Amino acid sequence: MTQSEGTQLVDELIETIHWYFDALYNGDTELFEKVMHPHVRLFSATDTPTVELDLPTYMDIVRNRPSPSSRNDPRLDRVLSIEVATPTTAHVRVQDAVLPKMFTDDLTFLRVDGRWRIVSKVWHYVLAESARQL
């Protein structure tokens, strides 16, 4: 992979990450389905029992909760790290919020048919009050 190719892959990945943030903030299921692979798996061990979701189940959750934008919540999303391991695989760690929860998401991406898609999401959250103490 040349430096130019690597830069293009990172730029495309960053664009996809911004779509992910927009989908979260706006509760946009169509945009989620654009950035998530149809067979994505989502996991969290913050609560007991461990949460394991597929895309349809996660989309039902998104549809049935108020979006942060509908409540005029501040946008608290940011990228913590990006690693493009190969031309078809990447790992991204982000922070975002659906208040009162503050999330750290580990996202694994595959580049399929010329675009990045999330194939796994593993998250942990703290309540916003707890986040101030970190």
Secondary structure, DSSP 8 states (H G I E B T S, - for coil): --HHHHHHHHHHHHHHHHHHHHHHHHT-HHHHHHHEEEEEEEEE-SSSS-EEEEHHHHHHHHHTS--TGGGT-----EEEEEEEEETTEEEEEEEEEETTEEEEEEEEEEEETTEEEEEEEEEEEEEHHHHHH-
